[in-house]
Amino acid sequence: MKKIIPIVFLIIILFDLKVFSLTENPDLVKRTVLILPFVNKNKIAEYDYLSEIIMETLRSELLQSEIFEFTNFSLSRNKYKEYKTEDFLDLKVVNNIADQLNADIVATGQYLIYENKIMILIHAIDIFTGELIVLTKVEGQTGIDLFNLIDNASKDMKDKMEIKFPMVDKRTYIDKSNKNIKYVFTPVKKAGIGFISSGSSLFLIGFPVLIYDLAGYSSILKANRDRYLDTKNYYYEYDQSYYIFVTLLISSICFSGIGLILLSVGLPLLFVKIKESRNQKISLIFGIAQNNFFYFNRNDFNLFIKIRI
């Protein structure tokens, strides 16, 4: 029995290493970007041409990045010709065009001319969450610096999009032909999967052993005890069965208990949305203490689990 427990632990460790190696070495894929025309908000006709200029400048900047793919430009142009310019600020229209062109990020925006000044707003929407993720706002003169202003806005947007829309694990995507939502694994969710897989393994090992020990091996222990008490012989058999019973009981309770704890940690990490930053860390620390507690801070999510023995 003493030889079995280390072997079981070794199997679990190797299994967990396999799980984490899969999550740490993903097959990364690029996000697909669709750029829509920009809205001339106060409809000054002499500045209508800026919609096309902003589109092309932004596209030129994003093409320099190595983490994006793009919808077919000619197909995109034909598709959004079916809509009025003002519609490109309507999320329903944006979702409809993105769905038809298999895009999962849409970049668009508007510009406002007032006096001799211009304000340009560029935003990027994550189609699969329906949320506006990136926003750039610039203001300046409509004179000779206008094109520098557009160029600076496009560069700023590119830098922000590279941060907010990194390449993702191919296995986290549902087939694009399927209209279901893509599910992106964050580091928190990866940790949750690791805890759930470990907890499930431990529980599935410990609980059946516990049932066998209480429902099956206990009868062997009882039979050896009764035989020893009746004859005052066979003490060695009774002593061995007693230690085996106790070993099975303790190890199965420990395996099942730790498995349940890991499951209780992993499930919230998998389903609870936690605001993340680029430098966010997740740490799990086991210890011995009189009180159990956990806490949060701004950039890190630290979860302390302390088991009282």
C-alpha positions as CSV (number, residue, x, y, z in Angstrom):
1,M,0.0,0.0,0.0
2,K,2.9,2.4,0.8
3,K,4.2,1.8,-2.7
4,I,0.9,2.6,-4.4
5,I,0.4,6.2,-3.0
6,P,3.7,7.6,-4.5
7,I,2.8,6.0,-7.9
8,V,-0.7,7.6,-7.8
9,F,0.8,11.0,-7.0
10,L,3.3,10.6,-9.9
11,I,0.5,9.8,-12.3
12,I,-1.4,13.0,-11.2
13,I,1.6,15.2,-11.5
14,L,2.3,13.9,-15.0
15,F,-1.3,14.5,-16.0
16,D,-1.2,18.0,-14.7
17,L,2.0,18.8,-16.5
18,K,0.4,17.6,-19.7
19,V,-2.6,19.9,-19.1
20,F,-0.5,22.9,-18.4
21,S,1.9,22.2,-21.3
22,L,-1.2,22.3,-23.6
23,T,-2.2,25.6,-22.3
24,E,1.2,27.1,-22.3
25,N,2.0,26.2,-26.0
26,P,-1.2,27.1,-27.9
27,D,-1.7,27.1,-31.6
28,L,-2.2,30.9,-31.9
29,V,-4.5,32.4,-34.6
30,K,-4.9,36.0,-35.6
31,R,-8.1,38.1,-35.0
32,T,-9.9,39.2,-38.2
33,V,-10.5,43.0,-38.6
34,L,-13.1,44.7,-40.6
35,I,-12.7,48.5,-41.1
36,L,-15.9,50.4,-41.9
37,P,-16.3,53.9,-43.2
38,F,-16.2,56.8,-40.8
39,V,-19.2,59.0,-40.2
40,N,-19.1,62.7,-41.1
41,K,-21.1,63.6,-38.0
42,N,-22.2,67.1,-38.8
43,K,-22.4,66.3,-42.6
44,I,-20.1,69.1,-43.9
45,A,-19.9,68.0,-47.6
46,E,-16.4,69.3,-48.3
47,Y,-15.0,67.0,-45.7
48,D,-16.8,63.8,-46.8
49,Y,-13.5,62.6,-48.4
50,L,-12.0,62.2,-44.9
51,S,-14.0,59.1,-44.3
52,E,-12.1,57.2,-46.9
53,I,-8.8,58.8,-45.9
54,I,-9.2,57.7,-42.3
55,M,-10.1,54.2,-43.3
56,E,-7.1,53.8,-45.6
57,T,-4.7,55.3,-43.1
58,L,-5.9,53.0,-40.3
59,R,-5.8,50.0,-42.6
60,S,-2.2,50.9,-43.6
61,E,-1.1,51.1,-40.0
62,L,-2.8,47.8,-39.0
63,L,-1.3,46.1,-42.0
64,Q,2.1,46.7,-40.5
65,S,1.1,44.6,-37.5
66,E,1.7,40.8,-37.6
67,I,-1.2,39.8,-35.4
68,F,-4.2,40.7,-37.5
69,E,-5.9,39.3,-40.5
70,F,-8.4,41.4,-42.6
71,T,-11.6,40.9,-44.5
72,N,-11.4,41.0,-48.3
73,F,-11.3,44.7,-49.1
74,S,-13.4,44.5,-52.3
75,L,-16.0,42.4,-50.6
76,S,-16.1,44.7,-47.7
77,R,-16.5,47.8,-49.9
78,N,-19.4,46.1,-51.8
79,K,-21.1,45.1,-48.6
80,Y,-21.1,48.4,-46.8
81,K,-22.2,50.2,-50.0
82,E,-25.6,48.7,-49.2
83,Y,-25.9,50.8,-46.1
84,K,-26.1,54.5,-45.4
85,T,-23.0,56.1,-43.9
86,E,-24.8,56.9,-40.6
87,D,-25.6,53.3,-40.1
88,F,-22.0,52.4,-39.3
89,L,-22.5,53.7,-35.7
90,D,-25.4,51.2,-35.2
91,L,-24.2,48.1,-33.4
92,K,-26.8,45.9,-35.1
93,V,-25.6,47.0,-38.6
94,V,-22.0,46.5,-37.5
95,N,-22.7,43.0,-36.2
96,N,-24.6,42.1,-39.4
97,I,-21.8,43.1,-41.7
98,A,-19.1,41.5,-39.5
99,D,-21.1,38.2,-39.5
100,Q,-21.4,38.2,-43.3
101,L,-17.7,38.8,-43.7
102,N,-16.5,36.5,-40.9
103,A,-14.9,39.4,-39.0
104,D,-14.5,39.3,-35.2
105,I,-13.2,42.9,-34.7
106,V,-14.8,46.0,-36.3
107,A,-13.0,49.3,-36.4
108,T,-15.0,52.5,-37.3
109,G,-15.8,55.8,-35.9
110,Q,-16.7,59.4,-36.6
111,Y,-15.3,62.9,-37.1
112,L,-16.8,66.2,-36.2
113,I,-15.9,69.6,-37.8
114,Y,-16.4,72.8,-35.8
115,E,-15.0,76.2,-36.8
116,N,-11.5,75.4,-38.0
117,K,-11.1,72.4,-35.8
118,I,-11.7,68.6,-36.1
119,M,-12.3,65.9,-33.6
120,I,-11.7,62.3,-34.7
121,L,-13.0,59.3,-32.7
122,I,-11.9,55.8,-33.7
123,H,-13.2,52.8,-31.9
124,A,-12.9,49.0,-32.1
125,I,-15.6,46.6,-31.2
126,D,-15.1,42.9,-30.2
127,I,-18.0,41.3,-32.1
128,F,-18.0,38.2,-29.9
129,T,-18.6,40.2,-26.7
130,G,-20.5,43.1,-28.2
131,E,-18.2,45.5,-26.2
132,L,-16.3,48.6,-27.3
133,I,-12.8,47.6,-26.4
134,V,-10.5,50.3,-27.8
135,L,-11.1,54.0,-28.3
136,T,-8.9,56.8,-29.7
137,K,-9.8,60.5,-29.6
138,V,-7.7,63.3,-31.2
139,E,-8.4,66.9,-31.8
140,G,-6.6,69.5,-34.0
141,Q,-6.8,72.0,-36.8
142,T,-8.3,71.3,-40.2
143,G,-5.4,73.0,-41.9
144,I,-2.0,71.6,-43.0
145,D,-1.7,69.4,-40.0
146,L,-4.9,67.5,-40.7
147,F,-3.2,64.5,-42.3
148,N,-0.6,64.3,-39.5
149,L,-3.5,64.3,-37.1
150,I,-5.2,61.3,-38.9
151,D,-1.8,59.5,-39.1
152,N,-1.2,60.0,-35.3
153,A,-4.7,58.8,-34.5
154,S,-4.2,55.6,-36.6
155,K,-0.9,54.8,-35.0
156,D,-2.3,55.2,-31.6
157,M,-5.3,53.0,-32.5
158,K,-2.9,50.3,-33.9
159,D,-0.8,50.3,-30.7
160,K,-4.0,49.9,-28.5
161,M,-5.4,47.2,-30.7
162,E,-2.2,45.2,-30.5
163,I,-2.5,45.2,-26.7
164,K,-6.3,44.6,-26.5
165,F,-6.6,42.1,-29.3
166,P,-3.6,39.7,-29.1
167,M,-3.6,36.4,-31.0
168,V,-5.5,33.7,-29.3
169,D,-5.4,29.9,-28.9
170,K,-7.0,28.2,-31.9
171,R,-8.6,25.6,-29.6
172,T,-10.6,28.4,-27.8
173,Y,-12.5,29.3,-31.0
174,I,-15.7,27.7,-32.2
175,D,-15.6,27.2,-35.9
176,K,-16.3,30.6,-37.6
177,S,-18.9,29.0,-39.8
178,N,-20.8,28.3,-36.6
179,K,-22.5,31.5,-35.3
180,N,-22.0,30.7,-31.7
181,I,-19.8,32.9,-29.6
182,K,-16.1,32.3,-29.5
183,Y,-14.8,31.5,-26.1
184,V,-11.5,33.0,-25.3
185,F,-9.4,31.5,-22.5
186,T,-7.8,34.1,-20.2
187,P,-5.0,33.2,-17.9
188,V,-7.6,33.0,-15.1
189,K,-9.7,30.5,-17.0
190,K,-6.6,28.4,-17.8
191,A,-5.8,28.3,-14.1
192,G,-9.4,27.3,-13.4
193,I,-9.1,24.4,-15.9
194,G,-5.9,23.3,-14.3
195,F,-7.5,23.3,-10.8
196,I,-10.6,21.5,-12.1
197,S,-8.6,18.8,-13.9
198,S,-6.4,18.2,-10.8
199,G,-9.4,18.3,-8.4
200,S,-11.4,15.9,-10.6
201,S,-8.5,13.5,-10.8
202,L,-7.9,13.5,-7.0
203,F,-11.6,13.2,-6.2
204,L,-12.1,10.3,-8.7
205,I,-9.2,8.5,-7.2
206,G,-10.1,9.1,-3.5
207,F,-13.9,8.7,-3.5
208,P,-14.1,5.2,-4.9
209,V,-11.3,4.1,-2.5
210,L,-13.3,5.6,0.4
211,I,-16.4,3.7,-0.7
212,Y,-14.4,0.4,-1.1
213,D,-12.7,0.9,2.3
214,L,-16.0,1.5,4.2
215,A,-18.2,-0.9,2.3
216,G,-15.8,-3.6,1.4
217,Y,-12.5,-3.8,3.2
218,S,-14.2,-3.0,6.6
219,S,-15.8,-6.5,6.4
220,I,-12.3,-8.1,6.1
221,L,-11.1,-6.1,9.1
222,K,-14.2,-7.1,11.1
223,A,-13.7,-10.8,10.1
224,N,-10.0,-10.7,11.1
225,R,-10.8,-9.0,14.4
226,D,-13.6,-11.5,15.3
227,R,-11.3,-14.4,14.5
228,Y,-8.5,-12.9,16.6
229,L,-10.9,-12.3,19.6
230,D,-12.3,-15.8,19.4
231,T,-9.1,-17.7,19.1
232,K,-6.4,-15.2,20.4
233,N,-4.5,-16.2,17.2
234,Y,-4.1,-14.5,13.9
235,Y,-3.1,-11.2,15.5
236,Y,-0.7,-10.5,12.6
237,E,-3.5,-10.7,10.0
238,Y,-5.7,-8.5,12.1
239,D,-3.0,-6.0,12.7
240,Q,-2.2,-5.8,9.0
241,S,-5.8,-5.4,8.0
242,Y,-6.2,-2.7,10.5
243,Y,-3.3,-0.6,9.2
244,I,-4.5,-1.2,5.6
245,F,-8.0,0.0,6.5
246,V,-6.7,3.1,8.3
247,T,-4.3,3.9,5.4
248,L,-7.0,3.6,2.8
249,L,-9.4,5.7,5.0
250,I,-7.0,8.6,5.5
251,S,-5.6,8.6,2.0
252,S,-9.0,8.5,0.4
253,I,-10.3,11.3,2.6
254,C,-7.3,13.4,1.8
255,F,-7.5,12.8,-1.9
256,S,-11.3,13.5,-2.0
257,G,-11.0,16.5,0.3
258,I,-8.2,18.2,-1.7
259,G,-10.0,17.3,-4.9
260,L,-13.1,19.1,-3.7
261,I,-11.1,22.1,-2.6
262,L,-9.4,22.4,-6.1
263,L,-12.8,22.0,-7.8
264,S,-14.3,24.8,-5.5
265,V,-11.3,27.0,-6.6
266,G,-11.4,26.1,-10.3
267,L,-15.1,26.5,-11.0
268,P,-15.3,30.2,-9.9
269,L,-12.1,31.0,-11.9
270,L,-13.7,29.4,-14.9
271,F,-17.0,31.2,-14.8
272,V,-16.6,34.4,-12.8
273,K,-15.4,37.4,-14.9
274,I,-12.4,39.1,-13.3
275,K,-11.0,42.3,-14.6
276,E,-7.5,41.6,-15.9
277,S,-4.5,43.7,-16.7
278,R,-1.5,42.8,-18.9
279,N,0.6,42.1,-15.8
280,Q,-2.0,40.2,-13.9
281,K,-0.8,37.2,-11.9
282,I,-2.6,34.3,-10.3
283,S,-1.1,32.6,-7.3
284,L,-2.4,29.7,-5.3
285,I,-0.7,29.1,-2.0
286,F,-1.4,26.1,0.3
287,G,-0.5,26.4,4.0
288,I,-1.5,25.5,7.5
289,A,-3.4,28.1,9.5
290,Q,-6.3,28.7,11.8
291,N,-8.3,30.8,9.4
292,N,-9.0,30.6,5.7
293,F,-9.0,33.8,3.7
294,F,-8.4,35.4,0.3
295,Y,-7.9,38.9,-0.9
296,F,-7.7,41.0,-4.1
297,N,-5.5,43.9,-5.1
298,R,-5.5,46.1,-8.2
299,N,-3.1,44.3,-10.6
300,D,-2.8,40.9,-9.1
301,F,-5.4,38.3,-8.1
302,N,-4.0,36.3,-5.2
303,L,-6.0,33.5,-3.9
304,F,-4.7,32.0,-0.6
305,I,-6.2,28.7,0.5
306,K,-5.1,27.5,3.9
307,I,-6.1,24.2,5.2
308,R,-6.4,23.7,9.0
309,I,-5.1,20.3,10.2
